[in-house]
Amino acid sequence: MLSFGKRISILRKELKLSQTDLANQLDTSVSVISRYELDKMTPSVDTAKKLAKLLNTSVGYLLGENDNAELFKDPEMLKRFQDITEFKEEDRKYILYTLDALIKNVKLKSIA
């Protein structure tokens, strides 16, 4: 699994940003960016959020909670998840049960 710093480095390079570019956008120094990338320092939660936004990813990806940098970047999917979280617990259970069944069905069709 990639470290926090390695993920920052990879995403920064994919965006063709230098450490100086990222430091300027984050309003910090190049040495701080370097320490992040070398895993010698970790940012605050607010700074991690800013980094994720600047690097077009999620904090979850930077923290290694998932390995997909694109996960949760689709505004339409995020809106759907937000809607689901606002429902009563019982309604959420029914929606997630149905969603799980649909996902399982699609996976089974792709195997066949």
C-alpha positions in Angstrom: 0.0 0.0 0.0 1.3 3.5 -0.9 2.0 5.9 1.9 0.4 9.3 2.4 3.5 11.0 1.1 3.9 8.7 -1.9 0.3 9.4 -2.9 0.8 13.1 -2.7 4.0 12.8 -4.8 2.3 10.7 -7.5 -0.8 12.9 -7.8 1.4 16.1 -7.9 3.5 14.7 -10.7 0.4 13.5 -12.6 -0.9 17.1 -12.5 2.6 18.3 -13.7 3.1 20.4 -10.6 6.4 21.0 -9.0 6.8 21.0 -5.2 7.1 24.7 -5.5 3.8 25.0 -7.4 2.0 22.9 -4.8 3.6 24.8 -1.9 2.4 28.1 -3.5 -1.1 26.8 -4.0 -1.2 25.5 -0.4 0.4 28.7 0.9 3.3 26.8 2.6 7.0 26.2 1.9 8.6 23.7 -0.4 10.3 22.1 2.6 6.9 21.3 4.1 5.7 19.7 0.8 9.0 17.7 0.7 8.5 16.5 4.3 4.9 15.4 3.5 6.1 13.5 0.5 8.9 11.9 2.5 6.4 10.9 5.2 8.5 12.9 7.7 5.5 15.1 8.6 1.7 14.9 8.4 -0.6 17.8 7.7 -3.5 18.9 9.8 -7.0 17.8 8.9 -7.7 21.1 7.2 -4.4 21.0 5.3 -5.1 17.4 4.2 -8.5 18.6 2.9 -6.9 21.4 0.9 -4.3 19.0 -0.5 -6.9 16.6 -1.6 -8.8 19.4 -3.3 -5.6 20.7 -5.0 -4.7 17.2 -6.1 -8.2 16.4 -7.4 -8.7 13.5 -5.0 -10.3 12.7 -1.7 -8.8 12.7 1.8 -9.7 9.1 2.0 -7.5 8.3 -0.9 -4.6 10.3 0.6 -5.0 8.4 3.9 -5.0 5.0 2.2 -8.7 4.3 3.0 -9.1 3.3 -0.6 -6.8 2.8 -3.6 -8.9 4.7 -6.1 -8.0 8.3 -6.4 -11.1 9.0 -8.4 -13.5 7.6 -5.9 -16.2 10.0 -4.7 -15.2 12.7 -7.2 -18.4 12.2 -9.3 -20.7 15.0 -8.2 -23.8 13.0 -9.2 -22.8 10.0 -7.1 -21.8 12.3 -4.2 -25.3 13.9 -4.3 -26.9 10.5 -4.2 -24.9 9.4 -1.2 -25.7 12.7 0.5 -29.4 12.1 -0.2 -29.2 8.6 1.3 -27.5 9.8 4.5 -30.4 12.2 5.1 -33.0 9.5 5.1 -34.3 7.7 8.1 -32.3 4.6 9.1 -35.0 2.2 8.0 -35.3 3.8 4.6 -31.5 3.7 4.2 -31.4 0.0 5.0 -34.0 -0.7 2.2 -32.1 1.5 -0.3 -28.8 -0.1 0.5 -30.3 -3.6 0.4 -31.8 -2.9 -3.0 -28.5 -1.3 -4.2 -26.5 -4.3 -3.0 -28.9 -6.7 -4.9 -28.5 -4.6 -8.1 -24.7 -4.6 -7.8 -24.6 -8.3 -7.2 -26.8 -8.9 -10.2 -24.6 -6.8 -12.5 -21.5 -8.6 -11.2 -23.0 -12.0 -11.9 -24.0 -10.9 -15.4 -20.5 -9.8 -16.2 -19.1 -13.3 -15.1 -21.6 -15.2 -17.3 
